[in-house]
Amino acid sequence: MKILILGGDGYLGWPQALHFSTQGHDVFIVDSLMRRDFDAQNNFDSLIPLQPLEQRVGAWKEKTGRKINFAIGDTRDYPLLSKVMWDFQPEAIVHFAEQRTAPYSMIDREHAVFTMDNNVIGTLNVLYAIKDSCPESHLVKLGTMGEYGTPNIDIEEGFIEVTHKGRKDRLPYPKAPSSFYHLSKVHDSHNIMFACKVWGLRATDLNQGVVYGIETRQTSMDPRLATRFDYDQIYGTVLNRFCAEAVIGYPLTVYGRGGQTRGYINIQDTMSCVDLAVTHPAPCGEYRVFNQFTETFSVGQLALIAKACGEKLGLNVRIEHLDNPRVESEGHYYRAANTSLLKLGLQPHLLEDTVLVSIMKKAMEFSGRIDKNLLAPSVNWRRTKNSLSA
Ligand SMILES: NC(=O)c1ccc[n+]([C@@H]2O[C@H](COP(=O)([O-])OP(=O)(O)OC[C@H]3O[C@@H](n4cnc5c(N)ncnc54)[C@H](O)[C@@H]3O)[C@@H](O)[C@H]2O)c1
């Protein structure tokens, strides 16, 4: 297949490009490099050193003989985006290309506006470019489980049967997100659903849980193929961040009571889920939603698991409960459906000691690169003035 990967230089997009290339698909990457630019401007960095995109792609060709083409460009640059789609004629478009964190979107007005503009307008452009250049192609869009929030009823996959005053309907599941980032994903979902209805496009919205892990079969082939390991307060997802904290003797930073429960997924399963969505496309005119996570944990449970694992490695691990900078429930009901991808054949890699040990060992290897100043949360959801530094 011809597969276009938007955001193919990122944490997930890069290993996904390698995954599809291994299978013989023709892969084309578009990335604005906004993520690398953010790091350069704010003195952030991936814990594992990253090669520039051109060198990564060169290393892949050298190792495997397979070519991945790419263009540096922004989804908000419509002429560029539509030209890539028109020339490449992808059968599937996997869309990772968004500003992807809640804390970033809550820094201040500028960062909230950037998040909305980058994500919502970027995705609207993607929809128009598909309609105008390759209307049969299947959009696989990365959304988030955070779109649903933490309702006091079971979360379904995108839609819910409702009976109201004696009448029944199947309606989009109500959304109650908890940041401007998550709201941008909700707006995307509505725009994608609408485009499928009016233009007959086909799309799969993958409501993904929090991802952990840093290696896939392909990225571990050569250090030049590594994907990013974010451990900081803005981009570091919780388990990867705990591993970095554990190895330098910094307390595991649990926000509030730690009862916040979410869906989690191993990076290797992200690769498989996207693959399953691409190889089992939605029919034309259909907008479907898959919940993409394999297990649920509370933040407090994860901290205990990380502590036990660190101690097995001889580390002295402490847990510290910080005032929660976010406005969120710290003890709540959480049960979400995730059967669609399992039915398509997903075989989950669950969180085991071995996975955590391998993340911690990687963090130990590069522990000299950990900047402690990037760990404590400095972005507050409330009416305070925020800055990026801790
Ligand atoms: N990492 C997670 O735990 C997680 C969880 C749920 C959902 N997701 C979603 O998965 C997707 C990928 O996440 P990630 O962790 O790989 O993020 P990432 O920041 O590492 O990668 C995103 C990539 O997209 C690029 N990009 C951003 N805006 C762009 C634009 N307008 N045009 C072109 N390129 C652009 C960035 O430069 C970056 O390389 C995101 O949409 C994110 O919201 C991630």
The ligand as a Gaussian input file, in Angstrom:
#p B3LYP/6-31G(d) Opt

LIG

0 1
 N        2.192000       9.751000      23.016000
 C        1.049000       9.442000      23.619000
 O        1.017000       8.934000      24.756000
 C       -0.248000       9.684000      22.894000
 C       -1.444000       9.284000      23.533000
 C       -2.661000       9.509000      22.884000
 C       -2.672000      10.117000      21.639000
 N       -1.490000      10.498000      21.052000
 C       -1.568000      11.166000      19.742000
 O       -0.706000      10.511000      18.827000
 C       -0.150000      11.477000      17.923000
 C        1.361000      11.346000      17.902000
 O        1.862000      11.555000      19.212000
 P        3.418000      11.512000      19.526000
 O        3.519000      11.106000      20.945000
 O        4.127000      10.750000      18.478000
 O        3.766000      13.065000      19.429000
 P        5.092000      13.798000      18.925000
 O        4.986000      15.212000      19.349000
 O        6.314000      13.037000      19.322000
 O        4.959000      13.692000      17.341000
 C        4.103000      14.509000      16.574000
 C        4.862000      14.870000      15.312000
 O        3.992000      15.670000      14.504000
 C        4.703000      16.798000      14.041000
 N        3.709000      17.879000      13.847000
 C        2.979000      18.525000      14.796000
 N        2.155000      19.419000      14.227000
 C        2.358000      19.320000      12.883000
 C        1.798000      19.970000      11.765000
 N        0.862000      20.932000      11.885000
 N        2.220000      19.619000      10.520000
 C        3.162000      18.654000      10.357000
 N        3.756000      18.020000      11.387000
 C        3.342000      18.338000      12.639000
 C        5.731000      17.107000      15.124000
 O        6.849000      17.826000      14.632000
 C        6.105000      15.717000      15.603000
 O        7.220000      15.199000      14.906000
 C       -0.639000      12.839000      18.389000
 O       -1.732000      13.241000      17.603000
 C       -1.072000      12.585000      19.816000
 O       -2.065000      13.475000      20.219000
 C       -0.291000      10.302000      21.664000

